[in-house]
């Protein structure tokens, strides 16, 4: 079934991108609490954040290929599922090594959301904006 209204797709896409920004803001502020909860050093807590960002970078290339092979809506939905499941799982685990894997999993979900939410792919054009900047 083809969705004819762009607002049905564009609204949730902007919402997903906004929630990614909120996630990054909360991720940094919750690292001290995670450090106390998991009883790890500051370097190990920083590795949690790094695992998340590595997951985002890793997801971009295969995510773009998946967007070409499948519909972008499916990739966006799967990325939201991965991120949401990771957030719920992160609140329940007490092992540092599982937390690293969960942060990487959440990063994969963020990467899929970012790559499937590319505004240029939804039909928006920035044609003519180059003259604005130069």
ZADO-204960 format. One record per atom (N, C-alpha, C, O): atom name; x, y, z. Coordinates in Angstrom, 3 decimals. Example, Ala and Ser with C-alpha at 12.3 -4.5 7.8 and 13.67 -1.06 7.14 Angstrom:
<rs>
atom_X_Y_Z
N_13.190_-5.690_7.800
CA_12.300_-4.500_7.800
C_13.200_-3.300_7.800
O_14.236_-3.319_8.465
N_12.850_-2.250_7.080
CA_13.670_-1.060_7.140
C_12.900_0.030_7.870
O_13.409_1.138_8.039
</rs>
This chain:
<rs>
atom_X_Y_Z
N_0.841_-1.167_0.000
CA_0.000_0.000_0.000
C_0.894_1.240_0.000
O_1.795_1.365_0.828
N_0.642_2.128_-0.908
CA_1.434_3.344_-1.054
C_0.775_4.478_-0.278
O_-0.423_4.724_-0.420
N_1.568_5.166_0.544
CA_1.061_6.312_1.286
C_1.181_7.534_0.394
O_2.270_7.864_-0.076
N_0.070_8.197_0.162
CA_0.049_9.330_-0.762
C_0.380_10.655_-0.077
O_0.888_11.569_-0.727
N_0.106_10.776_1.206
CA_0.324_12.028_1.922
C_1.741_12.069_2.487
O_2.146_11.179_3.234
N_2.482_13.099_2.126
CA_3.855_13.237_2.633
C_3.874_13.562_4.123
O_4.851_13.249_4.804
N_2.834_14.174_4.634
CA_2.835_14.548_6.050
C_2.797_13.320_6.953
O_3.276_13.373_8.086
N_2.237_12.222_6.469
CA_2.204_10.990_7.253
C_3.620_10.455_7.442
O_3.917_9.848_8.471
N_4.487_10.669_6.475
CA_5.870_10.216_6.559
C_6.764_11.294_7.167
O_7.619_10.994_8.000
N_6.573_12.526_6.761
CA_7.461_13.602_7.186
C_7.334_13.894_8.681
O_8.339_14.131_9.350
N_6.120_13.880_9.203
CA_5.922_14.143_10.630
C_6.665_13.164_11.521
O_7.458_13.588_12.362
N_6.431_11.864_11.363
CA_7.183_10.910_12.189
C_8.691_10.952_11.945
O_9.471_10.672_12.855
N_9.105_11.297_10.736
CA_10.538_11.387_10.456
C_11.163_12.514_11.265
O_12.206_12.321_11.889
N_10.535_13.696_11.263
CA_11.051_14.793_12.069
C_10.983_14.464_13.557
O_11.879_14.844_14.312
N_9.946_13.772_13.986
CA_9.837_13.372_15.379
C_10.971_12.415_15.749
O_11.584_12.555_16.808
N_11.246_11.448_14.879
CA_12.334_10.494_15.139
C_13.674_11.215_15.228
O_14.486_10.910_16.101
N_13.909_12.170_14.328
CA_15.173_12.907_14.365
C_15.268_13.768_15.624
O_16.346_13.901_16.202
N_14.151_14.351_16.049
CA_14.152_15.119_17.288
C_14.441_14.253_18.498
O_15.164_14.660_19.407
N_13.872_13.058_18.505
CA_14.118_12.135_19.618
C_15.558_11.638_19.633
O_16.104_11.338_20.695
N_16.175_11.549_18.451
CA_17.596_11.194_18.406
C_18.407_12.283_19.120
O_19.321_11.972_19.884
N_18.081_13.540_18.878
CA_18.772_14.633_19.558
C_18.573_14.585_21.066
O_19.512_14.804_21.831
N_17.350_14.299_21.488
CA_17.068_14.168_22.919
C_17.835_12.991_23.492
O_18.369_13.072_24.598
N_17.893_11.892_22.740
CA_18.626_10.715_23.193
C_20.096_11.052_23.424
O_20.676_10.645_24.430
N_20.702_11.797_22.493
CA_22.115_12.148_22.656
C_22.320_13.060_23.858
O_23.317_12.932_24.569
N_21.398_13.967_24.090
CA_21.510_14.852_25.245
C_21.405_14.061_26.545
O_22.187_14.283_27.469
N_20.449_13.143_26.624
CA_20.287_12.342_27.839
C_21.380_11.301_28.003
O_21.728_10.930_29.124
N_21.925_10.829_26.883
CA_22.989_9.819_26.962
C_24.188_10.398_27.711
O_24.769_9.728_28.565
N_24.556_11.625_27.396
CA_25.690_12.249_28.076
C_25.427_12.530_29.542
O_26.317_12.379_30.378
N_24.209_12.939_29.857
CA_23.907_13.269_31.253
C_23.681_12.033_32.115
O_23.790_12.114_33.339
N_23.372_10.904_31.514
CA_23.161_9.690_32.308
C_24.428_8.868_32.490
O_24.420_7.896_33.245
N_25.510_9.231_31.822
CA_26.752_8.466_31.984
C_27.252_8.426_33.433
O_27.699_7.366_33.872
N_27.201_9.521_34.194
CA_27.617_9.395_35.601
C_26.743_8.416_36.402
O_27.250_7.675_37.243
N_25.451_8.418_36.141
CA_24.569_7.471_36.839
C_24.859_6.037_36.397
O_24.859_5.122_37.221
N_25.102_5.840_35.117
CA_25.472_4.503_34.636
C_26.800_4.060_35.239
O_26.991_2.887_35.557
N_27.700_5.002_35.389
CA_29.004_4.684_35.979
C_28.833_4.194_37.413
O_29.454_3.210_37.814
N_27.997_4.875_38.179
CA_27.750_4.441_39.558
C_26.989_3.123_39.607
O_27.270_2.273_40.452
N_26.031_2.949_38.708
CA_25.210_1.734_38.707
C_26.020_0.508_38.305
O_25.881_-0.555_38.912
N_26.863_0.650_37.285
CA_27.648_-0.487_36.795
C_28.979_-0.645_37.515
O_29.701_-1.616_37.287
N_29.309_0.316_38.391
CA_30.566_0.304_39.149
C_31.774_0.214_38.222
O_32.596_-0.696_38.330
N_31.862_1.187_37.303
CA_32.955_1.219_36.337
C_33.693_2.554_36.453
O_33.203_3.493_37.080
N_34.874_2.622_35.842
CA_35.661_3.856_35.845
C_35.102_4.825_34.806
O_34.206_4.477_34.036
N_35.630_6.021_34.794
CA_35.169_7.030_33.837
C_35.539_6.626_32.410
O_34.796_6.908_31.470
N_36.681_5.969_32.250
CA_37.087_5.515_30.922
C_36.142_4.439_30.398
O_35.787_4.438_29.219
N_35.743_3.540_31.261
CA_34.805_2.487_30.848
C_33.424_3.068_30.545
O_32.735_2.595_29.642
N_33.023_4.084_31.294
CA_31.745_4.750_31.015
C_31.806_5.475_29.679
O_30.828_5.487_28.932
N_32.954_6.082_29.374
CA_33.109_6.755_28.086
C_33.081_5.753_26.939
O_32.664_6.090_25.831
N_33.521_4.530_27.196
CA_33.469_3.484_26.173
C_32.025_3.142_25.811
O_31.753_2.733_24.682
N_31.104_3.304_26.750
CA_29.685_3.107_26.444
C_29.226_4.098_25.384
O_28.551_3.723_24.425
N_29.591_5.354_25.557
CA_29.224_6.371_24.582
C_29.909_6.119_23.246
O_29.307_6.301_22.188
N_31.160_5.702_23.299
CA_31.887_5.403_22.060
C_31.265_4.228_21.317
O_31.184_4.247_20.088
N_30.828_3.211_22.046
CA_30.190_2.057_21.407
C_28.919_2.487_20.684
O_28.606_1.981_19.606
N_28.192_3.423_21.284
CA_26.986_3.937_20.642
C_27.319_4.655_19.343
O_26.658_4.429_18.329
N_28.316_5.503_19.355
CA_28.675_6.257_18.154
C_29.284_5.357_17.075
O_29.071_5.591_15.885
N_30.032_4.341_17.478
CA_30.562_3.382_16.503
C_29.411_2.625_15.847
O_29.433_2.371_14.642
N_28.408_2.267_16.642
CA_27.230_1.605_16.085
C_26.518_2.469_15.060
O_26.037_1.966_14.045
N_26.447_3.765_15.321
CA_25.832_4.676_14.344
C_26.618_4.697_13.048
O_26.040_4.644_11.962
N_27.928_4.774_13.162
CA_28.764_4.818_11.957
C_28.676_3.513_11.178
O_28.632_3.523_9.948
N_28.651_2.405_11.879
CA_28.584_1.099_11.219
C_27.251_0.919_10.499
O_27.203_0.283_9.446
N_26.180_1.462_11.044
CA_24.848_1.262_10.470
C_24.593_2.098_9.225
O_23.667_1.799_8.471
N_25.378_3.123_8.993
CA_25.064_4.036_7.891
C_25.186_3.394_6.513
O_24.274_3.540_5.699
N_26.272_2.691_6.224
CA_26.420_2.101_4.898
C_25.409_0.982_4.650
O_24.703_1.022_3.642
N_25.315_-0.015_5.532
CA_24.290_-1.032_5.281
C_22.876_-0.467_5.350
O_21.978_-0.956_4.664
N_22.670_0.570_6.181
CA_21.351_1.197_6.258
C_20.962_1.851_4.950
O_19.807_1.769_4.534
N_21.919_2.503_4.294
CA_21.646_3.097_2.986
C_21.318_2.047_1.947
O_20.430_2.239_1.116
N_22.040_0.930_1.995
CA_21.748_-0.170_1.068
C_20.368_-0.759_1.342
O_19.622_-1.074_0.415
N_20.037_-0.904_2.624
CA_18.709_-1.423_2.974
C_17.610_-0.472_2.512
O_16.546_-0.914_2.078
N_17.862_0.829_2.603
CA_16.872_1.806_2.148
C_16.660_1.697_0.645
O_15.556_1.928_0.154
N_17.720_1.343_-0.091
CA_17.578_1.168_-1.528
C_16.853_-0.128_-1.865
O_16.075_-0.180_-2.818
N_17.108_-1.175_-1.083
CA_16.492_-2.473_-1.365
C_15.067_-2.567_-0.829
O_14.176_-3.099_-1.491
N_14.865_-2.044_0.375
CA_13.544_-2.071_1.013
C_12.988_-0.652_0.994
O_13.642_0.274_0.515
N_11.819_-0.494_1.499
CA_11.269_0.858_1.622
C_11.881_1.551_2.831
O_12.157_0.916_3.849
N_12.087_2.846_2.712
CA_12.686_3.624_3.797
C_11.851_3.551_5.080
O_12.391_3.576_6.185
N_10.544_3.463_4.918
CA_9.675_3.403_6.092
C_9.983_2.170_6.935
O_9.942_2.230_8.164
N_10.290_1.056_6.279
CA_10.605_-0.177_7.011
C_11.923_-0.048_7.756
O_12.046_-0.510_8.891
N_12.902_0.574_7.128
CA_14.197_0.771_7.781
C_14.044_1.728_8.961
O_14.639_1.509_10.016
N_13.260_2.774_8.791
CA_13.003_3.723_9.874
C_12.297_3.029_11.035
O_12.650_3.245_12.195
N_11.315_2.208_10.733
CA_10.581_1.500_11.776
C_11.498_0.518_12.515
O_11.439_0.414_13.740
N_12.339_-0.196_11.773
CA_13.249_-1.149_12.398
C_14.279_-0.428_13.268
O_14.618_-0.909_14.349
N_14.780_0.727_12.803
CA_15.716_1.505_13.602
C_15.083_2.001_14.901
O_15.718_1.974_15.955
N_13.837_2.451_14.825
CA_13.121_2.891_16.035
C_12.919_1.722_16.991
O_13.038_1.882_18.205
N_12.614_0.544_16.444
CA_12.458_-0.651_17.281
C_13.778_-0.991_17.967
O_13.798_-1.283_19.163
N_14.879_-0.956_17.221
CA_16.183_-1.293_17.803
C_16.553_-0.317_18.915
O_17.018_-0.733_19.976
N_16.351_0.967_18.681
CA_16.680_1.968_19.693
C_15.792_1.820_20.916
O_16.287_1.836_22.043
N_14.488_1.674_20.712
CA_13.565_1.527_21.839
C_13.831_0.282_22.662
O_13.814_0.325_23.892
N_14.078_-0.839_21.975
CA_14.380_-2.084_22.687
C_15.691_-1.950_23.459
O_15.805_-2.446_24.579
N_16.681_-1.281_22.865
CA_17.954_-1.085_23.552
C_17.828_-0.227_24.791
O_18.450_-0.507_25.816
N_17.017_0.827_24.700
CA_16.815_1.697_25.862
C_16.151_0.921_26.998
O_16.553_1.045_28.155
N_15.139_0.126_26.670
CA_14.481_-0.677_27.701
C_15.431_-1.717_28.293
O_15.425_-1.954_29.501
N_16.236_-2.328_27.449
CA_17.177_-3.343_27.924
C_18.267_-2.711_28.782
O_18.689_-3.306_29.774
N_18.727_-1.524_28.423
CA_19.791_-0.867_29.175
C_19.360_-0.570_30.611
O_20.188_-0.569_31.522
N_18.084_-0.324_30.811
CA_17.598_-0.062_32.165
C_17.520_-1.301_33.032
O_17.405_-1.187_34.252
N_17.579_-2.481_32.434
CA_17.415_-3.722_33.198
C_18.701_-4.506_33.423
O_18.722_-5.427_34.240
N_19.773_-4.160_32.716
CA_20.980_-4.977_32.810
C_21.899_-4.450_33.903
O_21.836_-3.279_34.276
N_22.748_-5.327_34.406
CA_23.706_-4.913_35.432
C_25.132_-5.315_35.064
O_26.048_-5.106_35.860
N_25.337_-5.875_33.904
CA_26.659_-6.293_33.453
C_27.243_-5.237_32.512
O_26.570_-4.765_31.596
N_28.495_-4.880_32.751
CA_29.144_-3.864_31.935
C_29.295_-4.327_30.489
O_29.070_-3.540_29.569
N_29.663_-5.560_30.274
CA_29.884_-6.059_28.915
C_28.581_-6.115_28.121
O_28.572_-5.835_26.922
N_27.499_-6.470_28.772
CA_26.197_-6.451_28.101
C_25.782_-5.009_27.825
O_25.126_-4.732_26.821
N_26.162_-4.091_28.710
CA_25.855_-2.670_28.490
C_26.591_-2.146_27.256
O_26.038_-1.340_26.508
N_27.822_-2.589_27.035
CA_28.570_-2.188_25.839
C_27.850_-2.685_24.586
O_27.669_-1.930_23.631
N_27.442_-3.947_24.591
CA_26.719_-4.502_23.441
C_25.382_-3.793_23.235
O_24.967_-3.561_22.100
N_24.715_-3.452_24.326
CA_23.438_-2.752_24.221
C_23.633_-1.343_23.664
O_22.830_-0.880_22.853
N_24.689_-0.663_24.091
CA_24.968_0.677_23.558
C_25.278_0.598_22.060
O_24.858_1.463_21.292
N_26.008_-0.434_21.648
CA_26.287_-0.625_20.222
C_24.990_-0.896_19.462
O_24.788_-0.354_18.375
N_24.115_-1.723_20.017
CA_22.814_-2.037_19.414
C_21.977_-0.763_19.257
O_21.350_-0.542_18.221
N_21.980_0.071_20.305
CA_21.238_1.332_20.234
C_21.838_2.250_19.173
O_21.108_2.967_18.489
N_23.157_2.232_19.034
CA_23.815_3.016_18.001
C_23.433_2.544_16.607
O_23.244_3.357_15.702
N_23.317_1.225_16.434
CA_22.858_0.704_15.142
C_21.458_1.228_14.825
O_21.179_1.626_13.694
N_20.583_1.227_15.829
CA_19.233_1.753_15.631
C_19.245_3.230_15.289
O_18.512_3.667_14.403
N_20.079_4.013_15.989
CA_20.193_5.446_15.688
C_20.701_5.662_14.270
O_20.207_6.531_13.553
N_21.682_4.873_13.873
CA_22.222_5.004_12.527
C_21.188_4.712_11.462
O_21.123_5.398_10.441
N_20.370_3.683_11.702
CA_19.299_3.365_10.740
C_18.266_4.477_10.681
O_17.757_4.798_9.607
N_17.955_5.064_11.825
CA_17.000_6.173_11.839
C_17.563_7.364_11.079
O_16.861_7.985_10.282
N_18.821_7.679_11.322
CA_19.438_8.834_10.665
C_19.511_8.634_9.163
O_19.168_9.540_8.402
N_19.951_7.467_8.724
CA_20.129_7.247_7.290
C_18.783_7.140_6.568
O_18.675_7.544_5.410
N_17.765_6.607_7.228
CA_16.461_6.494_6.573
C_15.670_7.793_6.646
O_14.649_7.930_5.972
N_16.119_8.738_7.443
CA_15.428_10.016_7.593
C_16.057_11.116_6.754
O_15.749_12.291_6.955
N_16.914_10.769_5.836
CA_17.570_11.759_4.987
C_16.513_12.525_4.198
O_15.760_11.935_3.424
N_16.461_13.834_4.397
CA_15.405_14.631_3.777
C_15.510_14.664_2.264
O_14.494_14.783_1.579
N_16.706_14.561_1.735
CA_16.857_14.552_0.285
C_16.198_13.339_-0.352
O_15.739_13.397_-1.493
N_16.157_12.256_0.382
CA_15.563_11.042_-0.150
C_14.040_11.074_-0.126
O_13.398_10.296_-0.831
N_13.458_11.953_0.665
CA_11.999_12.031_0.747
C_11.424_12.969_-0.294
O_10.217_13.211_-0.305
N_12.264_13.502_-1.170
CA_11.753_14.351_-2.228
C_11.931_15.830_-1.972
O_11.475_16.646_-2.773
N_12.575_16.201_-0.885
CA_12.848_17.605_-0.633
C_14.086_18.000_-1.428
O_15.043_17.230_-1.510
N_14.074_19.161_-1.998
CA_15.193_19.594_-2.824
C_15.794_20.862_-2.262
O_15.080_21.780_-1.862
N_17.112_20.904_-2.237
CA_17.826_22.106_-1.827
C_18.388_22.821_-3.045
O_19.327_23.608_-2.925
N_17.831_22.557_-4.198
CA_18.299_23.166_-5.434
C_18.176_24.682_-5.334
O_17.140_25.211_-4.932
N_19.227_25.353_-5.699
CA_19.224_26.804_-5.648
C_19.741_27.368_-4.335
O_19.967_28.574_-4.235
N_19.933_26.529_-3.328
CA_20.423_27.019_-2.047
C_21.915_27.311_-2.089
O_22.423_28.038_-1.236
N_22.629_26.754_-3.073
CA_24.067_27.022_-3.175
C_24.358_28.483_-3.375
O_25.362_28.988_-2.873
N_23.498_29.180_-4.101
CA_23.705_30.605_-4.311
C_23.454_31.391_-3.032
O_23.927_32.520_-2.901
N_22.724_30.819_-2.098
CA_22.482_31.474_-0.822
C_23.755_31.525_0.014
O_24.002_32.497_0.727
N_24.561_30.468_-0.080
CA_25.764_30.373_0.745
C_26.997_30.959_0.074
O_27.980_31.245_0.758
N_26.977_31.148_-1.248
CA_28.173_31.625_-1.941
C_27.909_32.962_-2.596
O_28.801_33.526_-3.230
</rs>
